[in-house]
Amino acid sequence: MSASTHELPHGIPERLAKHTVRYADHRSVNIDDLTPMMRHYVEIKESHPHALLLYRVGDFF
C-alpha cells in the first residue's frame, strides 16, 4: 500500500482531512449572494479580522 502524497492547500495531507470546506473564507463569496444574517456576520468579521466571532443562531453558536 502506498501513502498518498497529495496535500490540501494549507499543507494538510488529504488522508488526514475529514472534510473539505467550501467557502471557508468569507472573502471568497459575493456579499450580494448572502442572507442578511450572513452579511451582518461578514461586516462584523471585517471590522475584527483577528477575533474569534461567535454568532448565535437560535440556541446554537
PyMOL Python script that loads the backbone (N, CA, C, O; Angstrom):
from pymol import cmd

cmd.read_pdbstr("""\
ATOM      1  N   MET A   1       0.853  -1.178   0.000  1.00  0.00           N
ATOM      2  CA  MET A   1       0.000   0.000   0.000  1.00  0.00           C
ATOM      3  C   MET A   1       0.897   1.238   0.000  1.00  0.00           C
ATOM      4  O   MET A   1       1.811   1.347   0.817  1.00  0.00           O
ATOM      5  N   SER A   2       0.637   2.156  -0.905  1.00  0.00           N
ATOM      6  CA  SER A   2       1.457   3.364  -0.962  1.00  0.00           C
ATOM      7  C   SER A   2       0.738   4.518  -0.276  1.00  0.00           C
ATOM      8  O   SER A   2      -0.488   4.621  -0.324  1.00  0.00           O
ATOM      9  N   ALA A   3       1.505   5.367   0.351  1.00  0.00           N
ATOM     10  CA  ALA A   3       0.936   6.527   1.052  1.00  0.00           C
ATOM     11  C   ALA A   3       0.608   7.615   0.047  1.00  0.00           C
ATOM     12  O   ALA A   3       1.331   7.819  -0.928  1.00  0.00           O
ATOM     13  N   SER A   4      -0.490   8.309   0.297  1.00  0.00           N
ATOM     14  CA  SER A   4      -0.885   9.415  -0.562  1.00  0.00           C
ATOM     15  C   SER A   4       0.000  10.618  -0.275  1.00  0.00           C
ATOM     16  O   SER A   4       0.206  10.982   0.883  1.00  0.00           O
ATOM     17  N   THR A   5       0.521  11.230  -1.323  1.00  0.00           N
ATOM     18  CA  THR A   5       1.364  12.414  -1.132  1.00  0.00           C
ATOM     19  C   THR A   5       0.620  13.686  -1.496  1.00  0.00           C
ATOM     20  O   THR A   5       1.190  14.775  -1.438  1.00  0.00           O
ATOM     21  N   HIS A   6      -0.645  13.559  -1.870  1.00  0.00           N
ATOM     22  CA  HIS A   6      -1.460  14.724  -2.239  1.00  0.00           C
ATOM     23  C   HIS A   6      -1.759  15.545  -0.990  1.00  0.00           C
ATOM     24  O   HIS A   6      -2.198  15.000   0.023  1.00  0.00           O
ATOM     25  N   GLU A   7      -1.523  16.859  -1.061  1.00  0.00           N
ATOM     26  CA  GLU A   7      -1.794  17.731   0.078  1.00  0.00           C
ATOM     27  C   GLU A   7      -2.830  18.767  -0.291  1.00  0.00           C
ATOM     28  O   GLU A   7      -2.910  19.206  -1.438  1.00  0.00           O
ATOM     29  N   LEU A   8      -3.626  19.155   0.696  1.00  0.00           N
ATOM     30  CA  LEU A   8      -4.618  20.205   0.533  1.00  0.00           C
ATOM     31  C   LEU A   8      -3.905  21.554   0.565  1.00  0.00           C
ATOM     32  O   LEU A   8      -2.733  21.612   0.939  1.00  0.00           O
ATOM     33  N   PRO A   9      -4.581  22.642   0.182  1.00  0.00           N
ATOM     34  CA  PRO A   9      -3.919  23.949   0.085  1.00  0.00           C
ATOM     35  C   PRO A   9      -3.178  24.407   1.337  1.00  0.00           C
ATOM     36  O   PRO A   9      -2.180  25.120   1.220  1.00  0.00           O
ATOM     37  N   HIS A  10      -3.625  24.028   2.514  1.00  0.00           N
ATOM     38  CA  HIS A  10      -2.979  24.516   3.740  1.00  0.00           C
ATOM     39  C   HIS A  10      -1.922  23.551   4.254  1.00  0.00           C
ATOM     40  O   HIS A  10      -1.504  23.649   5.408  1.00  0.00           O
ATOM     41  N   GLY A  11      -1.482  22.613   3.406  1.00  0.00           N
ATOM     42  CA  GLY A  11      -0.421  21.704   3.785  1.00  0.00           C
ATOM     43  C   GLY A  11      -0.884  20.487   4.567  1.00  0.00           C
ATOM     44  O   GLY A  11      -0.051  19.741   5.081  1.00  0.00           O
ATOM     45  N   ILE A  12      -2.179  20.266   4.674  1.00  0.00           N
ATOM     46  CA  ILE A  12      -2.706  19.112   5.388  1.00  0.00           C
ATOM     47  C   ILE A  12      -2.786  17.942   4.414  1.00  0.00           C
ATOM     48  O   ILE A  12      -3.406  18.071   3.359  1.00  0.00           O
ATOM     49  N   PRO A  13      -2.177  16.806   4.739  1.00  0.00           N
ATOM     50  CA  PRO A  13      -2.304  15.653   3.847  1.00  0.00           C
ATOM     51  C   PRO A  13      -3.767  15.262   3.684  1.00  0.00           C
ATOM     52  O   PRO A  13      -4.531  15.275   4.649  1.00  0.00           O
ATOM     53  N   GLU A  14      -4.150  14.917   2.470  1.00  0.00           N
ATOM     54  CA  GLU A  14      -5.536  14.591   2.167  1.00  0.00           C
ATOM     55  C   GLU A  14      -6.072  13.466   3.047  1.00  0.00           C
ATOM     56  O   GLU A  14      -7.248  13.475   3.408  1.00  0.00           O
ATOM     57  N   ARG A  15      -5.229  12.503   3.394  1.00  0.00           N
ATOM     58  CA  ARG A  15      -5.680  11.362   4.204  1.00  0.00           C
ATOM     59  C   ARG A  15      -6.051  11.770   5.630  1.00  0.00           C
ATOM     60  O   ARG A  15      -6.749  11.023   6.316  1.00  0.00           O
ATOM     61  N   LEU A  16      -5.598  12.944   6.090  1.00  0.00           N
ATOM     62  CA  LEU A  16      -5.906  13.398   7.447  1.00  0.00           C
ATOM     63  C   LEU A  16      -7.096  14.343   7.508  1.00  0.00           C
ATOM     64  O   LEU A  16      -7.626  14.606   8.587  1.00  0.00           O
ATOM     65  N   ALA A  17      -7.512  14.847   6.377  1.00  0.00           N
ATOM     66  CA  ALA A  17      -8.625  15.805   6.351  1.00  0.00           C
ATOM     67  C   ALA A  17      -9.945  15.044   6.386  1.00  0.00           C
ATOM     68  O   ALA A  17     -10.194  14.182   5.544  1.00  0.00           O
ATOM     69  N   LYS A  18     -10.782  15.364   7.355  1.00  0.00           N
ATOM     70  CA  LYS A  18     -12.083  14.706   7.444  1.00  0.00           C
ATOM     71  C   LYS A  18     -13.060  15.291   6.448  1.00  0.00           C
ATOM     72  O   LYS A  18     -13.850  14.560   5.850  1.00  0.00           O
ATOM     73  N   HIS A  19     -13.017  16.582   6.265  1.00  0.00           N
ATOM     74  CA  HIS A  19     -13.936  17.248   5.356  1.00  0.00           C
ATOM     75  C   HIS A  19     -13.203  18.384   4.665  1.00  0.00           C
ATOM     76  O   HIS A  19     -12.345  19.038   5.258  1.00  0.00           O
ATOM     77  N   THR A  20     -13.541  18.605   3.443  1.00  0.00           N
ATOM     78  CA  THR A  20     -13.047  19.806   2.783  1.00  0.00           C
ATOM     79  C   THR A  20     -14.183  20.815   2.827  1.00  0.00           C
ATOM     80  O   THR A  20     -15.331  20.475   2.544  1.00  0.00           O
ATOM     81  N   VAL A  21     -13.874  22.025   3.173  1.00  0.00           N
ATOM     82  CA  VAL A  21     -14.886  23.057   3.375  1.00  0.00           C
ATOM     83  C   VAL A  21     -14.849  24.025   2.207  1.00  0.00           C
ATOM     84  O   VAL A  21     -13.807  24.598   1.893  1.00  0.00           O
ATOM     85  N   ARG A  22     -15.987  24.199   1.575  1.00  0.00           N
ATOM     86  CA  ARG A  22     -16.108  25.175   0.507  1.00  0.00           C
ATOM     87  C   ARG A  22     -16.455  26.519   1.106  1.00  0.00           C
ATOM     88  O   ARG A  22     -17.272  26.596   2.023  1.00  0.00           O
ATOM     89  N   TYR A  23     -15.861  27.557   0.614  1.00  0.00           N
ATOM     90  CA  TYR A  23     -16.125  28.924   1.076  1.00  0.00           C
ATOM     91  C   TYR A  23     -15.833  29.104   2.565  1.00  0.00           C
ATOM     92  O   TYR A  23     -16.597  29.769   3.265  1.00  0.00           O
ATOM     93  N   ALA A  24     -14.755  28.531   3.050  1.00  0.00           N
ATOM     94  CA  ALA A  24     -14.388  28.696   4.446  1.00  0.00           C
ATOM     95  C   ALA A  24     -13.988  30.140   4.747  1.00  0.00           C
ATOM     96  O   ALA A  24     -14.075  30.582   5.893  1.00  0.00           O
ATOM     97  N   ASP A  25     -13.561  30.857   3.750  1.00  0.00           N
ATOM     98  CA  ASP A  25     -13.171  32.251   3.923  1.00  0.00           C
ATOM     99  C   ASP A  25     -14.292  33.130   3.369  1.00  0.00           C
ATOM    100  O   ASP A  25     -14.634  33.038   2.190  1.00  0.00           O
ATOM    101  N   HIS A  26     -14.857  33.976   4.218  1.00  0.00           N
ATOM    102  CA  HIS A  26     -15.997  34.798   3.818  1.00  0.00           C
ATOM    103  C   HIS A  26     -15.657  35.760   2.682  1.00  0.00           C
ATOM    104  O   HIS A  26     -16.555  36.235   1.986  1.00  0.00           O
ATOM    105  N   ARG A  27     -14.372  36.051   2.489  1.00  0.00           N
ATOM    106  CA  ARG A  27     -13.981  36.983   1.433  1.00  0.00           C
ATOM    107  C   ARG A  27     -14.074  36.367   0.042  1.00  0.00           C
ATOM    108  O   ARG A  27     -13.998  37.083  -0.956  1.00  0.00           O
ATOM    109  N   SER A  28     -14.237  35.042  -0.036  1.00  0.00           N
ATOM    110  CA  SER A  28     -14.305  34.380  -1.341  1.00  0.00           C
ATOM    111  C   SER A  28     -15.728  34.291  -1.882  1.00  0.00           C
ATOM    112  O   SER A  28     -15.939  33.743  -2.964  1.00  0.00           O
ATOM    113  N   VAL A  29     -16.703  34.817  -1.151  1.00  0.00           N
ATOM    114  CA  VAL A  29     -18.105  34.746  -1.548  1.00  0.00           C
ATOM    115  C   VAL A  29     -18.588  36.146  -1.914  1.00  0.00           C
ATOM    116  O   VAL A  29     -18.205  37.128  -1.277  1.00  0.00           O
ATOM    117  N   ASN A  30     -19.419  36.233  -2.930  1.00  0.00           N
ATOM    118  CA  ASN A  30     -20.017  37.513  -3.319  1.00  0.00           C
ATOM    119  C   ASN A  30     -20.987  37.944  -2.214  1.00  0.00           C
ATOM    120  O   ASN A  30     -21.943  37.224  -1.929  1.00  0.00           O
ATOM    121  N   ILE A  31     -20.762  39.091  -1.594  1.00  0.00           N
ATOM    122  CA  ILE A  31     -21.583  39.547  -0.464  1.00  0.00           C
ATOM    123  C   ILE A  31     -23.052  39.753  -0.851  1.00  0.00           C
ATOM    124  O   ILE A  31     -23.938  39.639  -0.005  1.00  0.00           O
ATOM    125  N   ASP A  32     -23.307  40.053  -2.119  1.00  0.00           N
ATOM    126  CA  ASP A  32     -24.691  40.239  -2.565  1.00  0.00           C
ATOM    127  C   ASP A  32     -25.480  38.928  -2.578  1.00  0.00           C
ATOM    128  O   ASP A  32     -26.711  38.947  -2.577  1.00  0.00           O
ATOM    129  N   ASP A  33     -24.782  37.795  -2.589  1.00  0.00           N
ATOM    130  CA  ASP A  33     -25.438  36.492  -2.593  1.00  0.00           C
ATOM    131  C   ASP A  33     -25.760  35.991  -1.186  1.00  0.00           C
ATOM    132  O   ASP A  33     -26.399  34.951  -1.034  1.00  0.00           O
ATOM    133  N   LEU A  34     -25.328  36.712  -0.166  1.00  0.00           N
ATOM    134  CA  LEU A  34     -25.516  36.268   1.218  1.00  0.00           C
ATOM    135  C   LEU A  34     -26.866  36.690   1.778  1.00  0.00           C
ATOM    136  O   LEU A  34     -27.479  37.654   1.319  1.00  0.00           O
ATOM    137  N   THR A  35     -27.312  35.943   2.783  1.00  0.00           N
ATOM    138  CA  THR A  35     -28.528  36.314   3.501  1.00  0.00           C
ATOM    139  C   THR A  35     -28.208  37.526   4.381  1.00  0.00           C
ATOM    140  O   THR A  35     -27.035  37.806   4.630  1.00  0.00           O
ATOM    141  N   PRO A  36     -29.225  38.248   4.854  1.00  0.00           N
ATOM    142  CA  PRO A  36     -28.963  39.395   5.734  1.00  0.00           C
ATOM    143  C   PRO A  36     -28.147  39.016   6.978  1.00  0.00           C
ATOM    144  O   PRO A  36     -27.275  39.775   7.402  1.00  0.00           O
ATOM    145  N   MET A  37     -28.427  37.859   7.554  1.00  0.00           N
ATOM    146  CA  MET A  37     -27.673  37.421   8.735  1.00  0.00           C
ATOM    147  C   MET A  37     -26.201  37.215   8.400  1.00  0.00           C
ATOM    148  O   MET A  37     -25.328  37.641   9.156  1.00  0.00           O
ATOM    149  N   MET A  38     -25.921  36.564   7.272  1.00  0.00           N
ATOM    150  CA  MET A  38     -24.527  36.326   6.898  1.00  0.00           C
ATOM    151  C   MET A  38     -23.827  37.624   6.483  1.00  0.00           C
ATOM    152  O   MET A  38     -22.623  37.768   6.700  1.00  0.00           O
ATOM    153  N   ARG A  39     -24.560  38.561   5.895  1.00  0.00           N
ATOM    154  CA  ARG A  39     -23.967  39.874   5.589  1.00  0.00           C
ATOM    155  C   ARG A  39     -23.542  40.569   6.877  1.00  0.00           C
ATOM    156  O   ARG A  39     -22.468  41.168   6.940  1.00  0.00           O
ATOM    157  N   HIS A  40     -24.380  40.490   7.898  1.00  0.00           N
ATOM    158  CA  HIS A  40     -24.063  41.085   9.195  1.00  0.00           C
ATOM    159  C   HIS A  40     -22.810  40.440   9.779  1.00  0.00           C
ATOM    160  O   HIS A  40     -21.938  41.135  10.302  1.00  0.00           O
ATOM    161  N   TYR A  41     -22.718  39.119   9.691  1.00  0.00           N
ATOM    162  CA  TYR A  41     -21.536  38.396  10.168  1.00  0.00           C
ATOM    163  C   TYR A  41     -20.281  38.911   9.451  1.00  0.00           C
ATOM    164  O   TYR A  41     -19.268  39.198  10.090  1.00  0.00           O
ATOM    165  N   VAL A  42     -20.355  39.023   8.125  1.00  0.00           N
ATOM    166  CA  VAL A  42     -19.202  39.466   7.342  1.00  0.00           C
ATOM    167  C   VAL A  42     -18.791  40.885   7.731  1.00  0.00           C
ATOM    168  O   VAL A  42     -17.600  41.172   7.848  1.00  0.00           O
ATOM    169  N   GLU A  43     -19.758  41.770   7.930  1.00  0.00           N
ATOM    170  CA  GLU A  43     -19.435  43.142   8.335  1.00  0.00           C
ATOM    171  C   GLU A  43     -18.709  43.169   9.673  1.00  0.00           C
ATOM    172  O   GLU A  43     -17.724  43.889   9.835  1.00  0.00           O
ATOM    173  N   ILE A  44     -19.194  42.386  10.629  1.00  0.00           N
ATOM    174  CA  ILE A  44     -18.542  42.349  11.943  1.00  0.00           C
ATOM    175  C   ILE A  44     -17.149  41.730  11.835  1.00  0.00           C
ATOM    176  O   ILE A  44     -16.191  42.241  12.415  1.00  0.00           O
ATOM    177  N   LYS A  45     -17.040  40.627  11.088  1.00  0.00           N
ATOM    178  CA  LYS A  45     -15.752  39.941  10.948  1.00  0.00           C
ATOM    179  C   LYS A  45     -14.730  40.829  10.246  1.00  0.00           C
ATOM    180  O   LYS A  45     -13.553  40.808  10.607  1.00  0.00           O
ATOM    181  N   GLU A  46     -15.147  41.598   9.265  1.00  0.00           N
ATOM    182  CA  GLU A  46     -14.215  42.504   8.590  1.00  0.00           C
ATOM    183  C   GLU A  46     -13.734  43.611   9.526  1.00  0.00           C
ATOM    184  O   GLU A  46     -12.619  44.110   9.373  1.00  0.00           O
ATOM    185  N   SER A  47     -14.564  43.996  10.492  1.00  0.00           N
ATOM    186  CA  SER A  47     -14.161  45.010  11.473  1.00  0.00           C
ATOM    187  C   SER A  47     -13.183  44.459  12.509  1.00  0.00           C
ATOM    188  O   SER A  47     -12.399  45.207  13.092  1.00  0.00           O
ATOM    189  N   HIS A  48     -13.235  43.148  12.732  1.00  0.00           N
ATOM    190  CA  HIS A  48     -12.395  42.494  13.750  1.00  0.00           C
ATOM    191  C   HIS A  48     -11.795  41.215  13.173  1.00  0.00           C
ATOM    192  O   HIS A  48     -12.159  40.121  13.604  1.00  0.00           O
ATOM    193  N   PRO A  49     -10.884  41.331  12.209  1.00  0.00           N
ATOM    194  CA  PRO A  49     -10.395  40.146  11.492  1.00  0.00           C
ATOM    195  C   PRO A  49      -9.636  39.131  12.339  1.00  0.00           C
ATOM    196  O   PRO A  49      -9.609  37.951  11.989  1.00  0.00           O
ATOM    197  N   HIS A  50      -9.020  39.552  13.438  1.00  0.00           N
ATOM    198  CA  HIS A  50      -8.218  38.625  14.235  1.00  0.00           C
ATOM    199  C   HIS A  50      -8.980  38.076  15.437  1.00  0.00           C
ATOM    200  O   HIS A  50      -8.420  37.331  16.242  1.00  0.00           O
ATOM    201  N   ALA A  51     -10.245  38.439  15.558  1.00  0.00           N
ATOM    202  CA  ALA A  51     -11.041  37.979  16.702  1.00  0.00           C
ATOM    203  C   ALA A  51     -11.827  36.735  16.330  1.00  0.00           C
ATOM    204  O   ALA A  51     -12.202  36.532  15.175  1.00  0.00           O
ATOM    205  N   LEU A  52     -12.066  35.912  17.334  1.00  0.00           N
ATOM    206  CA  LEU A  52     -12.950  34.762  17.164  1.00  0.00           C
ATOM    207  C   LEU A  52     -14.368  35.279  17.297  1.00  0.00           C
ATOM    208  O   LEU A  52     -14.730  35.848  18.326  1.00  0.00           O
ATOM    209  N   LEU A  53     -15.171  35.086  16.270  1.00  0.00           N
ATOM    210  CA  LEU A  53     -16.523  35.618  16.252  1.00  0.00           C
ATOM    211  C   LEU A  53     -17.515  34.482  16.447  1.00  0.00           C
ATOM    212  O   LEU A  53     -17.595  33.569  15.625  1.00  0.00           O
ATOM    213  N   LEU A  54     -18.271  34.542  17.540  1.00  0.00           N
ATOM    214  CA  LEU A  54     -19.339  33.574  17.787  1.00  0.00           C
ATOM    215  C   LEU A  54     -20.644  34.255  17.428  1.00  0.00           C
ATOM    216  O   LEU A  54     -20.931  35.356  17.897  1.00  0.00           O
ATOM    217  N   TYR A  55     -21.424  33.605  16.606  1.00  0.00           N
ATOM    218  CA  TYR A  55     -22.675  34.184  16.127  1.00  0.00           C
ATOM    219  C   TYR A  55     -23.794  33.250  16.549  1.00  0.00           C
ATOM    220  O   TYR A  55     -23.798  32.076  16.180  1.00  0.00           O
ATOM    221  N   ARG A  56     -24.733  33.759  17.312  1.00  0.00           N
ATOM    222  CA  ARG A  56     -25.810  32.918  17.825  1.00  0.00           C
ATOM    223  C   ARG A  56     -26.963  32.831  16.812  1.00  0.00           C
ATOM    224  O   ARG A  56     -27.477  33.843  16.336  1.00  0.00           O
ATOM    225  N   VAL A  57     -27.346  31.595  16.506  1.00  0.00           N
ATOM    226  CA  VAL A  57     -28.478  31.318  15.624  1.00  0.00           C
ATOM    227  C   VAL A  57     -29.394  30.387  16.398  1.00  0.00           C
ATOM    228  O   VAL A  57     -29.115  29.194  16.519  1.00  0.00           O
ATOM    229  N   GLY A  58     -30.486  30.926  16.920  1.00  0.00           N
ATOM    230  CA  GLY A  58     -31.367  30.124  17.774  1.00  0.00           C
ATOM    231  C   GLY A  58     -30.645  29.780  19.063  1.00  0.00           C
ATOM    232  O   GLY A  58     -30.160  30.671  19.760  1.00  0.00           O
ATOM    233  N   ASP A  59     -30.569  28.501  19.387  1.00  0.00           N
ATOM    234  CA  ASP A  59     -29.883  28.036  20.601  1.00  0.00           C
ATOM    235  C   ASP A  59     -28.433  27.650  20.341  1.00  0.00           C
ATOM    236  O   ASP A  59     -27.757  27.149  21.240  1.00  0.00           O
ATOM    237  N   PHE A  60     -27.954  27.872  19.143  1.00  0.00           N
ATOM    238  CA  PHE A  60     -26.626  27.416  18.763  1.00  0.00           C
ATOM    239  C   PHE A  60     -25.701  28.580  18.454  1.00  0.00           C
ATOM    240  O   PHE A  60     -26.145  29.651  18.041  1.00  0.00           O
ATOM    241  N   PHE A  61     -24.400  28.354  18.659  1.00  0.00           N
ATOM    242  CA  PHE A  61     -23.363  29.325  18.308  1.00  0.00           C
ATOM    243  C   PHE A  61     -22.558  28.773  17.165  1.00  0.00           C
ATOM    244  O   PHE A  61     -21.622  29.423  16.699  1.00  0.00           O
TER     245      PHE A  61
END
""", "prot")
cmd.dss("prot")
cmd.show_as("cartoon", "prot")
cmd.util.cbc("prot")
cmd.orient("prot")
